[in-house]
Amino acid sequence: MPLANEREELRANGKPSTLDRAMVEMRAAVGSDHVLLDSDALARHSCDTIPWQRTCSAVVYPSNRDEVCAIVKIAARHGLPLWTFSKGKNWGYGATMAAQNGAVIVLLERMNRILEVNEDLAYAVIEPGVTYKQLADHLKSRGIKLWADCTDSTPEGSVLGNALDRGLGHTPYGDHFGHLCGLEVVLANGEVIQTGAAAPDSPAWHTFKWGAGPYLEGLFSQSNFGIVTRAGIWLMPEPEAFQAFFCEVEQEENLPAVIDSLRRLALAGAMRGTAHLINEILFMSMLTQYPHELRQGQPCLSDDARRDLRSRHGMSPWSLTSGLYGTAAQVRANRALIRRELKPHGKLTFIDRRELARLEWLTRFVKRTQHLPFVSGLGRLLKNYLIGRAPMEVLELLPNVVGILQGVPSEFVVRFAYFKSRKGRPQSDINPARDGCGLIWFGPVAPLTGSHVNRILDLCRPVFRQHGFDFSASVIVVNPRSAVALMQIFYDKADPAETARARVLYEHLCALTARAGYQQYRTNVANMDRLLEPVPQYRRLLDSMKRAVDPCGLFAPGRYGVGSR
Amino acid sequence: MPLANEREELRANGKPSTLDRAMVEMRAAVGSDHVLLDSDALARHSCDTIPWQRTCSAVVYPSNRDEVCAIVKIAARHGLPLWTFSKGKNWGYGATMAAQNGAVIVLLERMNRILEVNEDLAYAVIEPGVTYKQLADHLKSRGIKLWADCTDSTPEGSVLGNALDRGLGHTPYGDHFGHLCGLEVVLANGEVIQTGAAAPDSPAWHTFKWGAGPYLEGLFSQSNFGIVTRAGIWLMPEPEAFQAFFCEVEQEENLPAVIDSLRRLALAGAMRGTAHLINEILFMSMLTQYPHELRQGQPCLSDDARRDLRSRHGMSPWSLTSGLYGTAAQVRANRALIRRELKPHGKLTFIDRRELARLEWLTRFVKRTQHLPFVSGLGRLLKNYLIGRAPMEVLELLPNVVGILQGVPSEFVVRFAYFKSRKGRPQSDINPARDGCGLIWFGPVAPLTGSHVNRILDLCRPVFRQHGFDFSASVIVVNPRSAVALMQIFYDKADPAETARARVLYEHLCALTARAGYQQYRTNVANMDRLLEPVPQYRRLLDSMKRAVDPCGLFAPGRYGVGSR
């Protein structure tokens, strides 16, 4: 961290460092209140749930594009690298941390205007600070019949930031980057461009992705070629009919057949949403805290303990969640296809909005009457009759999940990040980075066949065990031909030994799957440098383009392995 | 044309020119038979249907990637710009012509291997020389239940070349570039990369578009950053049910309402294919030659003459063609939606495979019996009863159109390029560039609303008339939010005055729509330099990247305005 070192040295001599001088200018550019240098603020922006830390040296909050341009020019003059984040809620991938220590963090959360919603053409134009909650509330409060896809993470996450990091959602618009159209980008030379060679106010800028000439928007995702300050995002017209569906895969060995069914359903357009299959550990993490008491002195749960746990919570080894969207007739036609494909492999449940309302009523009834033995007994009987052995936690989770399937964000699900936290999970104001939770994501991409997905799971499962961790995984159908086998390394960050083991496990998983040819769909900031190692020609291409566009390495050097120093 | 000049000068002095020396090496690299320098060959590769000409100085045919790399290195040594085409059938956009005179043309038609077809994951891996016909035949002959989308142009066109130029088809896979996944590219430094940071044999390379790090595939479309030598292309699983549908919009003023209906249908997933609306002039061009006799001394048809012509051919001002794809139940559900939306605006006809077979039988019957007055009278009666006043030419066209809607290429439709050719149209071996036909495409992109599409048409229609041309146009729904208003300037290339007027009309249209903010989705090689004029910052970005990747401007300088000299 040359900057931090220089700063200490110069301070010792009573001279302003490069950083100090730059910050004077930054304050002038964005206002003093919007440049943070105090150690509390720096510490707050130097942590995430991953077991690697990067400290920053300043945090700057521009409020509009011109301020971003000003910041870029100041940083260029002083040779200060900038790491830009929209909201910095990318928990488990780095949050507001850079790949190097000493970076200046630029947070775009003040740039939170919804500039346009075109109801006919079903898109919005937003700034990077716009959150899932803000966009959903905006649409709802104005009676606009459009849905914005969201993740199952915090409602305070940035719609645009997640899309540029190629995050995934739950509706047919779940491929977030794939639904961006028309970006405004600030370049390292301080110039502003509109992608697709679009002139300002070009009417099709947010409706036609490719524009004229080379399509460049991909260059600004998972990378560091520019700072996106505005984007069009396609929204989903509210469908006439919606149903959530769930399939409990009771036999682990049926998983490959389920995957193959999902491919056929997706290719046939019957399943338009991104489907999420989660295993019992991940499911458990959404319901409750880690059951340390069942470890019996071992670092993780035995197969027997997992089986007991499943049976206690009425869970299957794998649970599928997805949605059906369309007109009533479309939903009916597609539901029949889904039934035909999935029925043989597990217990299938469809829930429409009316049934969901009934379940929500029942949940409230059971909760309110639990101190009244007779009435609560009746409620339990009714519940068992209606939805079988699923426990109350599942009933509480359900409306949140079904909401997310309809683009209604909720912070209920992401509480899973507290799974191994000894401090327990809060009811609200979820922030696992702040609260010292331990979680690393690991998501290799598989072709959507049972054999490929199984191969990845079979490769990784024993490695979790070997390092003393419970195998937590989901399989996310991201398009009709691919799935992300998204694994979660839950660890207790308060336990240095377990934290060290989590790091080793992660590195082991990376090496193992890379050897088998599977790439990660997304990676955390501390491990980006290895991404391009296997492809030196490709790296040279990216680095030469990066040098051309950003010769001083001003923007996030090393993000996704591009222009590492 | 510095090269051509140098060559003449040096030849006059009896010395070998740069080109001559390079060609000796090219011959050694790809074989003497695969380097053409004779004037016949050069002339054949220096023409298209557009009224601008560029002469080339050599044509080289590599047979594999290594030969491409060798050619690139030779060209680099001698400073010779290369213009690469897959098959060179891009009629109306330039065919095998470069933006400058004197270029070395590289034709990839010998690289025509279908390297893989994955039936489960529904993709193929192909080389640039693979044609629509070859791919369709390959799938059919092997009983593979997958469809490859095709255009309505020649079956001998390159699948990959069209996709990289962002051409459009007719099925739900009609956005050709959008269905590419995983490119192998030769760079100007002679190195080979795989997009997405994929290592060789990465299993998800052709199933997951984004790869890891920035998504770069767009950089190789409508541009000149590399030579794509192999690509994955997603194919469509053969649907259980298929129906073509047609809507004859009898009142021109209903067009905006039809466009708005199409948007709703596409957004609702009811219409998954690319829909094509064509006006009566374009329709006419598919059926017959230009009716010069109706011009009555004017340069183009009067409104009255158009009306007469419509009535004689049983045509509407606008005719919509699209397809329904899915299971029987999906098609039923979507057909009901289409009926509800379009019925109020025109005459709607659905044709399934059985009905098509019946019509084909009827067509043959009428044709075979036309010399038998009584039987042919019966046939005509039957025809009129079954399909109304549509003439025989429409009946002959129909199976070809319905075939294209199912990915079966046909050269029947593209004969429209001969519309104004005085020599008439051949029955087969269609090649309008060779045959001296006159056609320029002009395709601005509109947001998919009736008012935007109408605005473009209203802007352009009088300009056609003003320059003495019949307004020929189609509206292609390319995604649920955009349409290309694709216009055809048919002109008689044998008539120098009309040819000159065609050029002026084209330039007038470009200027007019650009001023209104509408960009072209694709453009011809002689007019690419103006594309980036309105966006100087964007051009600087592209040019700086181009210089970084291809410092000597080896690859197609100026293609789509990038790296113009």
Interface residues (C-beta under 8 A of the other chain):
Chain A: D120 L121 A122 Y123 R166 F177 G178 C181 L187 E191 V192 I193 Q194 T195 G196 A197 A198 A199 D201 S202 P203 A204 H206 T207 F208 K209 W210 G211 A212 G213 P214 Y215 L216 E217 G218 L219 F220 S221 Q222 S223 F225 W234 P237 P239 D260 R263 L267 A268 G269 A270 R272 G326 T327 A329 Q330 R332 A333 N334 A336 L337 V445 A446 P447 L448 T449 H452 V478 N479 P480 R481 S482 A514 G517 Y518 Q519 Q520 Y521 T523 L531 L532 P534 V535 Q537 Y538 R540 L541 L542 S544 M545 R547 A548 V549 Y560 G561 V562
Chain B: D120 L121 A122 Y123 R166 F177 G178 C181 L187 E191 V192 I193 Q194 T195 G196 A197 A198 A199 D201 S202 P203 A204 H206 T207 F208 K209 W210 G211 A212 G213 P214 Y215 L216 E217 G218 L219 F220 S221 Q222 S223 F225 W234 P237 P239 D260 R263 L267 A268 G269 A270 R272 G326 T327 A329 Q330 R332 A333 N334 A336 L337 V445 A446 P447 L448 T449 H452 V478 N479 P480 R481 S482 A514 G517 Y518 Q519 Q520 Y521 T523 L531 L532 P534 V535 Q537 Y538 R540 L541 L542 S544 M545 R547 A548 V549 Y560 G561 V562
